[in-house]
Amino acid sequence: MTATSAYDQSAGAAGEVILQAEDVTMRFGGLTAVDSVNFTVRRGEIMGLIGPNGAGKTTFFNCLTGLYLPTSGRVVFDGAVLPPKPRKVVMAGMARTFQNIRLFGNMTALENVMVGRYCRTTTGPFTSIIRGPKFRRDEKAVRERSQELLDFVGLGHTTDHLARNLPYGDQRRLEIARALATDPKLILLDEPTAGMNPQETRQAEELVFRIRDTGLAVVVIEHDMRFIFNLCDRVLCLVQGRTLIEGTPAEVQSDPRVIEAYIGTGPEDATEPDRAADGSEGSRDA
Ligand SMILES: Nc1ncnc2c1ncn2[C@@H]1O[C@H](COP(=O)(O)OP(=O)(O)OP(=O)(O)O)[C@@H](O)[C@H]1O
């Protein structure tokens, strides 16, 4: 297993801090799902978030993306604390994909990307109804940019295909194209390789590198250790809501506590390091 990526040169050039979680704690009644977690992501950096089932990854992710307001602590994105309002979060430049694919199945691939793009247009309802010149100009620009993004993720040939008819791996890439259509500064990917075959996983890895190379910051939750350790510049491992270790892939994968944390949680998780070692895919949807 390679501990570092082929893109380490650009990784070394990570820019200023774009996302900062400061002492983030999230409680559900008596349960502390996330406990005083600190986390920093810089522009041009790929951060991985790992941990056994129930470690608090999704809850932490939801705090980062403004879906949850932390019980205490705060999340600062691009210099400001975001209100827990999805539209404002997107407008501020943060985009995400979900564990379970959320496409509009009966719309074409292009239309799905266009939906993401509309948040960056300024056409008002009146102009849209009368379909005036501004509407037509905006519509053309949205269409062109959306096609560019389809090309970028390798789906340029699927413009008019219904989303529901695309192979699974393509649907995941389409979701990424739609997230990119919002012009984010940071993209968060929740288990981007879940359900993918090894070839699709390799394509996903290559796509994430290309996204990072455009200057975006990327945060990835993933159960596939091989994917995470090949991809990320730094990795945060959560266990029972707390930070077990944060470091380079080499540091994290050689820490015996990480292996122990997985093995200690039961037979299902005990298979994770082996899956990484034999190169098989991680395809579990939680
Ligand atoms: N909305 C909620 N209400 C109550 N408890 C919750 C809620 N969301 C998560 N939890 C609990 O918080 C803990 C952390 O869950 P979370 O889903 O964040 O973990 P995870 O690391 O993402 O797990 P997995 O890898 O299985 O998706 C778990 O004990 C879970 O049961």
The ligand as a Gaussian input file, in Angstrom:
#p B3LYP/6-31G(d) Opt

LIG

0 1
 N      -29.723000      12.160000      15.359000
 C      -29.205000      11.382000      16.323000
 N      -29.853000      11.214000      17.490000
 C      -29.322000      10.434000      18.464000
 N      -28.147000       9.771000      18.365000
 C      -27.474000       9.902000      17.204000
 C      -27.961000      10.713000      16.131000
 N      -27.059000      10.650000      15.113000
 C      -26.078000       9.851000      15.533000
 N      -26.311000       9.397000      16.788000
 C      -25.439000       8.546000      17.587000
 O      -24.180000       9.176000      17.628000
 C      -23.130000       8.218000      17.536000
 C      -22.255000       8.563000      16.348000
 O      -22.994000       8.253000      15.166000
 P      -22.464000       8.631000      13.704000
 O      -23.520000       8.209000      12.733000
 O      -22.032000      10.031000      13.682000
 O      -21.187000       7.680000      13.584000
 P      -20.377000       7.249000      12.283000
 O      -18.935000       7.241000      12.676000
 O      -20.762000       8.093000      11.129000
 O      -20.865000       5.766000      12.065000
 P      -21.011000       4.923000      10.687000
 O      -19.614000       4.682000      10.183000
 O      -21.677000       3.671000      11.134000
 O      -21.837000       5.746000       9.725000
 C      -23.808000       6.860000      17.444000
 O      -23.847000       6.308000      18.737000
 C      -25.193000       7.190000      16.941000
 O      -26.115000       6.238000      17.382000

